[in-house]
Amino acid sequence: MVWHVFRFIVYIVVVQSVFTIHSHSVAYGSSVRQVKRFELNADESEFIKNLQPLRVMVDDNFIPISYYDVPNKLYKGISVDLFVSMAQGIGLKYQFIHVEGMLWSEKVELFNKGDVDVLLPVSINDQRSARGIFTSTYYNSHYGCISKKTRHVKINSLDDLSCYSVGVVKESAIVPLVQSIVDQARIVVFPGQEELYSGIRNGVVDVGLQNINVFLEDRSNLEYFDIELMYTVKEFPRKYSYYLTKTDQHKILAEIFSRYIDSVDCSELVASYERGEDELILRYMEQKSQGRVLIALMAGALILLALISVAYANHRKMTSILSATLKQVQSQQEVILDSEHRHRVIFENSPLGMIRFSNDGTILDCNDKFVELMGSTRADLIGFNTARQSTLKMREAIGRALSGECATYEDIYVSVTGNKETALRVIFNPVRHEAPTEVIATLEDVSKRREAEEALKISEERYRSLFTAQLDAFALHEIILGADGHPVDYRFLAMNPAFESITGLKIENVLGRTVMEVLPNTESYWVDLYGKVAMEGAPLRIENYSKALNRHFEVSAYSPQRGQFAVVFRDVTDQHNASLELVKAKEAAENANTSKSEFLANMSHEIRTPLNGVLGMLQLLENTNLDEEQSEYLLAAVQSSRRLTLLLSDILDLSRIEAGKLVIQNLVFTVGNLRDSVLDLFAIPAKEKNLSLQFSIDDQTPSSLIGDEVRLRQVLFNLVGNAIKFTDKGFVAVDIRLIQVQKPAKVRLLFSVSDSGIGIPDSMLRNIFEPFTQGEDTYTRRFQGAGLGLSIVFKLVNMMGGVLSIDNNVDGGTTIYLSLPFAMPHGADQATRQSLSVAVQPVRIPMRILLAEDDRVSQLAAKRMLEKTGYTVFTAQDGLEALKLLAENDFDMVFMDIQMPNMDGVEATKTIRNASRFGTRSKIPIIAMTAYAMAGDKDKFLAAGMDDYIAKPVEKATLIEVIERVMANRRENVV
């Protein structure tokens, strides 16, 4: 019995070996046909003859492109057959190097080191092109996407990969493609195929990508790792060619290889391998498994022979071993059946409609998607003969496919069985490239694509209409580079009608020509500028003057693609000229405004100087013995002088505001001082008209605020003065109250000035704040004034960030409201009640005062007012005389006029402050007393070294106030 078993094992081994040895007997290059003439010239033949034998390494496991036939110990496949045919044709010497078990990545490493001359097959990519030389392409393949069966991954396009982690094999040509779609952090590179399969099974990655031939030949491993093929990537075919190391000799050899490849037709060779691809894969797998089985059987035979001498009892054990062997063979058959099952799953679940036609055009099988697209039933579709019963165009397409030719159909198709209208794209793939043949077809619903194309067409038509109808000119150009790579010219490629109307250049005379041909005087600057836009892509927006057209253009330029630039421009010559006229008008207005300011300054100075003398003398007369009639005359003269002074001040304030030279000063002030100032100034005028003058401050109003007290007082003086002037009986009332605490240290106060006077006519309310506007516009005017007060009030309130409104009573009386913001001083108590200020009367001490004044009347008036106040006064006619007196005498203070002969007051002040000969006298208080009262004059004089400022005409009270203020400041500085 043992002997019979041994004979049976030997029989299996021998038969199996004979089958493996003879099953792949293929003649190299038998299916390669020459379609173009190819021959080597003498130099090339000599080159091939002298060339050392090429060292060639081949991928062992890449059916049908290349594989190693183990029993016959030789390489086969599309790539190998073509290479051998080519080598034999040109007399090339070569040597296939085979190392059992060597990985493809190890072969690539040998190639990179220069230990191998040629690698095959290799797909083309940029990274490999940098390290070696590729020949022409001889075969196209595709990538495949795999995943664990239980993972439920859905991949319908490459874009879906971005949702998953992706595994690839090191040195795979698909790596750059994956990196362009998937985030780098989601890509895992594995050293080999089995590591990739293990990574997918263990959840390291969701999907794997590799050449689909690798997956098809490795079906047993896919089954073992519970992995299935999910998707075939047809968008990016892999192009295979021969890969040579980068040397000068190999560059020549690659050109010869490419010419040979281009001269032959490999379709029969490719078809023969692709037709037998499944068989080759199965046989290759059988060879691998048979090798393992053969070893197992031989080992079993040896064991059996060794055990024959021991005991016949081991018969059962040998039987068990044989049974396991037979089960392994059965397992291989199950793998094949499983592969067929997977292909069936792909067929049924494909997102495309799929059909299998017989060789006469009858539908043998179809999937559910096809049934859905036809709007029919599977029963009605199976057996339908498309080659005879369909539309003419469809019959023509399938007819070509049945003849062995690939064919495509795309059109609106109405299903014969389901009467459903669909936009279809059908690709017919013949199973064999000979007639008659079965056909496999795929159908795709392209309705949405056609809708998108139609929408694109409509969009292009809309764009074309806009392009044609737009008023701005458009022109597309291509830049022309010189030999040195710099722009030298540009050519007109497209223009719209507006280009013709704006430039006056006919499109037919410009299209296709260069700018130097059309406008030879074009400056090279513009060529360089537009060249930068075309080559670097930076957009440009400029205003351009064309000398050739004598026109100004507003130009926007951009680059739609490298080497081209488009411009959109409009003629702005009229706007440019108008802008120039506006600039000229602005300059003229500014000159006129400057002249006005200079005139006002001169007028102010020339009027204030004699007015100072008049008012000064009148004030001196007040201190003399006058009878009642003389006092009446004197009072009238003083009031007239003061009204003229106020008019001058209002004119200058308005001028300063309009010129933007009046600056709001934010300083700490006491709110109670406002009440004192108003009551002190207007108590007498109100009493003379028997009016009740009231001033109230809300208890919640802070006692101290930060703001411009001078301008606020000016506003209140104007409003109260107006109220008294236009009220004959009744009252004038001022009220201040807190209305809002905006944020920490910020408050808003409401000021109201009410009267019971004649009110403001409604017709005048709109213009009441305009300069020189008055409530009366007749010759029978009862009230004097220039109409500047309310205009100044309105502008000052706006400058202080406030608002103003008027409540006009039809029965008489007016209330003007002011809302103004203020800041709180640091540490101030906002709830502090208003307290009355107690005036402290300064103690006057005798002083020696030097008065520098060139006008005799003004000098006399000031001298007498100072002397009557109790001061000793010395006078000087100009700055030089003032310096001499100061150098020789001791003085306590200097009043300095500004405009004087020989030396003005500013120069004299600077000399006093800087000259060493004055010693301690250089620090003497100096007060400017001048008719210069324009904006900035005071600051200019203080900057020159003066301590204070008083404008002419000078009131005696103001004069004394300035003296006491300066001396008080001096005493504080000393302390």
Long-range contacts (C-beta under 8 A, 24 or more apart in sequence): 1-312, 1-315, 2-304, 2-308, 2-312, 2-315, 2-318, 5-304, 5-315, 5-318, 5-319, 5-322, 6-301, 6-304, 6-305, 8-322, 9-297, 9-300, 9-301, 9-304, 9-322, 10-301, 12-297, 13-294, 13-297, 13-298, 13-301, 16-290, 16-293, 16-294, 17-71, 17-294, 20-70, 20-71, 20-286, 20-287, 20-290, 21-71, 21-72, 23-283, 24-69, 24-71, 24-72, 24-76, 24-280, 24-283, 25-72, 26-76, 26-81, 28-80, 28-81, 28-84, 28-85, 28-88, 29-81, 29-82, 29-84, 29-85, 29-86, 29-88, 29-269, 30-81, 31-81, 31-266, 31-268, 31-269, 31-271, 31-272, 32-81, 32-82, 32-85, 32-264, 32-265, 32-266, 32-268, 32-269, 33-264, 33-265, 33-268, 34-263, 34-264, 34-265, 35-263, 35-264, 35-265, 36-262, 36-263, 36-264, 37-263, 38-89, 38-259, 38-260, 38-263, 38-264, 40-90, 40-256, 44-252, 44-256, 45-91, 47-249, 47-252, 47-253, 48-90, 48-91, 48-92, 48-256, 49-91, 51-92, 51-93, 51-249, 51-253, 52-93, 53-93, 53-94, 53-95, 54-92, 54-93, 54-94, 54-95, 54-117, 54-118, 55-94, 55-95, 55-97, 55-115, 55-116, 55-117, 55-118, 56-83, 56-94, 56-95, 56-96, 56-97, 56-116, 56-117, 56-118, 56-119, 56-120, 57-96, 57-97, 57-107, 57-110, 57-111, 57-116, 57-118, 57-119, 57-120, 58-96, 58-98, 58-119, 58-120, 58-121, 59-104, 59-107, 59-120, 59-121, 60-98, 60-102, 61-214, 61-217, 61-218, 61-284, 62-121, 62-211, 62-213, 62-214, 62-217, 63-213, 63-216, 63-217, 63-277, 63-280, 63-281, 63-284, 64-213, 64-273, 64-274, 64-276, 64-277, 64-280, 65-121, 65-139, 65-141, 65-213, 65-240, 66-120, 66-121, 67-217, 67-280, 67-284, 68-98, 69-287, 70-287, 70-288, 70-291, 71-287, 73-98, 77-121, 77-273, 78-121, 78-138, 78-139, 78-266, 78-269, 78-270, 78-273, 79-120, 79-121, 79-138, 79-139, 79-240, 79-242, 80-120, 81-269, 82-138, 82-261, 82-264, 82-266, 82-269, 83-120, 83-242, 85-264, 86-257, 86-260, 86-261, 89-260, 90-256, 90-260, 94-118, 103-191, 103-192, 104-171, 105-169, 105-170, 105-171, 105-191, 105-192, 108-171, 111-243, 111-245, 114-245, 116-245, 117-244, 117-245, 117-250, 118-242, 118-243, 118-244, 118-245, 119-242, 119-243, 120-242, 120-243, 121-240, 121-241, 121-242, 122-240, 122-241, 122-242, 122-243, 123-173, 123-211, 123-238, 123-239, 123-240, 124-173, 124-239, 124-240, 124-241, 125-173, 125-176, 126-176, 127-176, 128-173, 128-243, 131-246, 132-243, 132-244, 132-245, 132-246, 133-243, 133-244, 133-245, 133-246, 133-250, 133-251, 133-254, 134-241, 134-242, 134-243, 134-244, 134-254, 135-241, 135-242, 135-244, 135-254, 135-257, 135-258, 135-261, 136-241, 136-257, 136-258, 136-261, 136-262, 137-239, 137-240, 137-241, 137-261, 138-240, 138-241, 138-242, 138-261, 138-266, 139-239, 139-240, 139-266, 139-270, 140-237, 140-238, 140-239, 140-240, 141-211, 141-212, 141-213, 141-237, 141-238, 141-240, 142-211, 142-212, 142-232, 142-233, 142-234, 142-237, 142-238, 143-174, 143-177, 143-209, 143-210, 143-211, 143-212, 143-232, 143-233, 143-236, 143-238, 144-209, 144-210, 144-211, 144-212, 144-214, 144-215, 144-216, 144-229, 144-231, 144-232, 144-233, 145-207, 145-208, 145-209, 145-229, 145-230, 145-231, 145-232, 145-233, 146-200, 146-207, 146-208, 146-209, 146-210, 146-215, 146-222, 146-227, 146-228, 146-229, 146-230, 147-200, 147-206, 147-207, 147-208, 147-227, 147-228, 147-230, 148-200, 148-201, 148-203, 148-225, 148-226, 148-227, 148-228, 149-226, 149-227, 149-228, 150-226, 151-206, 153-206, 153-207, 153-230, 155-207, 155-230, 155-231, 156-231, 156-351, 157-235, 158-233, 158-235, 158-236, 161-207, 161-209, 164-205, 164-206, 164-207, 165-204, 165-205, 165-206, 165-207, 166-205, 166-206, 166-207, 166-208, 166-209, 167-196, 167-199, 167-200, 167-204, 167-205, 167-207, 167-208, 167-209, 168-196, 168-208, 168-209, 168-210, 169-193, 169-196, 169-210, 172-209, 172-210, 172-211, 173-238, 174-209, 174-210, 174-211, 174-238, 177-236, 178-209, 193-218, 193-221, 194-221, 197-221, 197-222, 197-224, 197-225, 197-227, 198-225, 200-225, 200-227, 201-225, 201-226, 201-227, 209-233, 211-238, 216-277, 216-278, 216-281, 217-281, 217-284, 217-285, 219-281, 219-285, 219-335, 219-338, 219-339, 220-285, 220-332, 220-335, 223-335, 223-338, 228-342, 228-345, 229-342, 229-346, 267-433, 268-433, 271-432, 271-433, 275-432, 278-339, 282-336, 285-332, 285-335, 286-332, 289-328, 289-329, 289-332, 293-325, 293-328, 293-329, 296-321, 296-325, 297-325, 300-325, 350-442, 352-442, 352-443, 352-444, 353-442, 353-443, 353-444, 354-440, 354-441, 354-442, 354-443, 355-440, 355-441, 355-443, 356-438, 356-439, 356-440, 357-386, 357-387, 357-398, 357-401, 357-402, 357-438, 357-439, 357-440, 357-441, 358-438, 359-402, 359-436, 359-437, 359-438, 359-439, 360-385, 360-387, 360-402, 360-436, 361-385, 361-386, 361-387, 361-388, 361-398, 361-399, 361-402, 361-439, 362-386, 362-387, 364-438, 369-443, 370-443, 373-415, 373-420, 373-422, 373-424, 373-443, 373-445, 374-415, 374-417, 374-418, 374-420, 375-415, 375-418, 375-419, 375-420, 375-422, 376-415, 376-417, 376-418, 376-420, 377-417, 380-417, 380-418, 381-417, 384-416, 384-417, 389-416, 390-416, 394-426, 397-426, 397-428, 398-428, 398-439, 398-441, 400-428, 401-428, 401-429, 401-430, 401-437, 401-439, 401-441, 402-430, 402-435, 402-436, 402-437, 402-439, 403-430, 403-435, 403-436, 403-437, 404-430, 404-432, 404-433, 404-434, 404-435, 404-437, 405-430, 405-433, 406-430, 410-446, 422-447, 423-447, 423-449, 423-450, 467-496, 468-496, 468-497, 470-496, 470-498, 471-498, 471-570, 472-498, 472-568, 472-569, 472-570, 473-498, 473-499, 473-501, 473-502, 473-503, 473-567, 473-568, 473-569, 473-570, 474-498, 474-499, 474-566, 474-567, 474-568, 475-499, 475-566, 475-567, 475-569, 476-560, 476-564, 476-565, 476-566, 477-515, 477-530, 477-534, 477-564, 477-565, 477-566, 477-567, 478-534, 478-563, 478-564, 479-530, 479-531, 479-534, 479-535, 479-563, 479-564, 479-565, 480-514, 481-531, 486-528, 486-531, 487-527, 487-528, 487-530, 487-531, 487-532, 487-534, 487-535, 488-527, 489-514, 489-515, 489-516, 489-527, 490-514, 490-515, 490-527, 490-530, 490-531, 490-534, 490-565, 491-515, 492-518, 493-564, 502-553, 502-569, 502-570, 502-571, 503-549, 503-551, 504-549, 519-546, 519-548, 521-547, 521-548, 522-548, 523-547, 530-557, 530-565, 530-567, 533-557, 533-558, 533-559, 533-565, 534-559, 534-562, 534-563, 534-564, 534-565, 535-559, 535-562, 535-563, 537-562, 543-572, 543-576, 544-569, 552-576, 593-659, 596-655, 597-655, 597-659, 597-934, 600-651, 600-652, 600-655, 600-934, 601-932, 601-934, 604-648, 604-651, 604-652, 604-931, 604-932, 604-933, 604-934, 605-899, 605-931, 605-932, 606-931, 607-644, 607-648, 607-931, 608-645, 608-648, 608-931, 608-933, 608-951, 608-952, 608-953, 609-855, 609-858, 609-931, 609-952, 610-857, 611-641, 611-644, 611-645, 611-648, 611-952, 611-953, 612-855, 612-857, 612-858, 612-861, 612-931, 612-952, 612-953, 612-954, 613-855, 613-857, 613-858, 613-860, 613-861, 614-641, 614-857, 614-953, 615-641, 615-642, 615-645, 615-861, 615-953, 615-954, 615-955, 616-857, 616-858, 616-860, 616-861, 616-862, 616-864, 616-865, 616-953, 616-954, 617-857, 617-860, 617-861, 619-861, 619-865, 619-955, 619-956, 620-861, 620-864, 620-865, 620-868, 623-868, 641-953, 643-784, 645-953, 647-786, 647-788, 648-933, 649-933, 650-786, 650-788, 650-789, 650-792, 651-786, 651-788, 652-933, 652-934, 652-935, 653-714, 653-788, 653-792, 654-771, 654-788, 654-791, 654-792, 654-795, 655-934, 655-935, 656-934, 656-935, 657-792, 657-795, 657-796, 657-799, 659-935, 661-935, 661-936, 662-799, 662-935, 664-708, 664-711, 664-799, 664-800, 665-708, 665-710, 665-711, 666-706, 666-707, 666-708, 666-823, 667-706, 667-707, 667-708, 667-709, 668-704, 668-705, 668-706, 668-825, 669-704, 669-705, 669-706, 669-707, 669-709, 670-703, 670-704, 670-837, 671-697, 671-701, 671-702, 671-703, 671-704, 671-705, 671-736, 671-834, 672-697, 672-703, 672-834, 672-835, 672-836, 672-837, 673-709, 673-837, 674-709, 674-712, 674-713, 674-716, 674-736, 675-734, 676-837, 676-839, 677-713, 677-716, 677-717, 678-713, 678-716, 678-717, 678-720, 678-734, 681-717, 682-720, 682-721, 682-724, 682-732, 685-724, 686-724, 686-732, 689-724, 689-727, 689-728, 689-729, 690-729, 691-724, 691-727, 691-729, 691-730, 691-731, 691-732, 692-730, 692-731, 692-732, 692-733, 693-720, 693-724, 693-731, 693-732, 693-733, 694-731, 694-732, 694-733, 694-734, 695-733, 695-734, 695-735, 696-733, 696-734, 696-735, 696-736, 697-735, 697-736, 697-737, 697-834, 698-735, 698-736, 698-737, 698-738, 698-834, 699-833, 699-834, 700-737, 700-738, 700-831, 701-736, 701-737, 701-738, 701-749, 701-834, 702-738, 702-747, 702-824, 702-828, 702-829, 702-830, 702-832, 703-828, 703-832, 703-833, 703-834, 703-835, 704-824, 704-825, 704-828, 705-747, 705-749, 705-822, 705-823, 705-824, 705-825, 706-822, 706-823, 706-824, 706-825, 707-800, 707-820, 707-822, 707-823, 708-800, 711-796, 711-799, 711-800, 712-800, 712-820, 714-792, 714-796, 715-793, 715-796, 715-797, 715-818, 716-751, 716-753, 718-789, 718-790, 718-792, 718-793, 719-753, 719-789, 719-793, 719-816, 720-753, 721-789, 722-789, 722-790, 723-753, 723-754, 723-755, 723-757, 723-814, 724-755, 725-783, 725-785, 726-755, 726-757, 726-758, 726-775, 726-783, 726-814, 727-755, 727-756, 727-757, 727-758, 728-757, 728-758, 729-756, 730-755, 730-756, 730-757, 730-813, 731-755, 731-756, 732-756, 739-819, 741-830, 742-821, 745-823, 745-824, 745-826, 746-821, 746-822, 746-823, 746-824, 747-821, 747-822, 747-823, 747-824, 747-830, 748-819, 748-820, 748-821, 748-822, 749-819, 749-820, 749-822, 750-817, 750-818, 750-819, 751-817, 751-818, 751-819, 751-820, 752-815, 752-816, 752-817, 752-818, 753-815, 753-816, 754-813, 754-814, 754-815, 755-813, 755-814, 755-815, 756-812, 756-813, 757-812, 757-813, 757-814, 758-812, 759-808, 759-809, 759-810, 759-812, 759-813, 759-814, 760-806, 760-808, 760-814, 762-808, 765-806, 765-808, 768-806, 769-793, 769-794, 769-804, 842-964, 842-968, 844-869, 844-870, 844-964, 846-870, 846-871, 846-872, 847-871, 847-872, 847-892, 847-893, 847-963, 848-872, 848-874, 848-889, 848-890, 848-891, 848-892, 849-873, 849-874, 849-891, 849-892, 849-893, 849-894, 849-895, 850-874, 850-875, 850-876, 850-882, 850-885, 850-886, 850-889, 850-891, 850-893, 850-894, 850-895, 851-875, 851-876, 851-894, 851-895, 852-876, 852-877, 852-878, 852-879, 852-881, 852-882, 852-894, 852-895, 852-896, 852-897, 852-900, 852-905, 852-908, 853-877, 853-895, 853-897, 853-900, 853-929, 854-878, 854-897, 854-899, 854-900, 854-901, 855-897, 858-897, 858-952, 861-954, 862-895, 862-929, 862-954, 862-959, 865-954, 865-956, 865-959, 866-959, 869-956, 869-959, 869-960, 877-901, 878-902, 878-903, 879-903, 879-904, 879-905, 879-907, 879-908, 879-911, 880-908, 882-908, 883-908, 883-911, 883-912, 886-912, 886-918, 886-921, 886-924, 887-917, 887-918, 887-921, 890-921, 891-921, 891-924, 892-924, 892-925, 893-924, 893-925, 893-926, 893-927, 893-963, 893-966, 893-967, 894-924, 894-925, 894-926, 894-927, 895-927, 895-929, 896-926, 896-927, 896-928, 896-929, 896-946, 897-929, 897-930, 898-928, 898-930, 898-931, 898-932, 898-941, 899-930, 899-931, 899-932, 905-930, 905-941, 906-940, 906-941, 906-944, 909-941, 909-944, 909-945, 909-946, 910-944, 910-945, 912-945, 913-945, 925-966, 925-967, 925-970, 927-962, 927-963, 927-966, 929-954
